[in-house]
């Protein structure tokens, strides 16, 4: 489905990819990453979210992985058959990681 030039899963909440926090260098979010991106977008501690590339993978269990970077966090989300990288800009990476992980575990 295409919404304002951004391709998202068919059940993506309307407005997920709108707002000043999101960059538009890539315009697709895998379904497994919706909760994580939503949590990052809602966090007052996050200043920007960069949507990265999607790499197809073999079928496996969804999970999320964080790596600290100078500007915040590198967030890797694995869906059933794809992995997507996001960069989450924040000055409080530990707090943001807890917020996103909490939302991820609600799935």
Secondary structure, DSSP 8 states (H G I E B T S, - for coil): -EETTEEE-TT--TTTT-STTB--SS-EE-GGGHHHHHHHHH-TTEEEEEEEEEEE--S---EEEEEEETTEEEEEEE-SSEEEEEEEEES-HHHHHHHHHHHHHT-
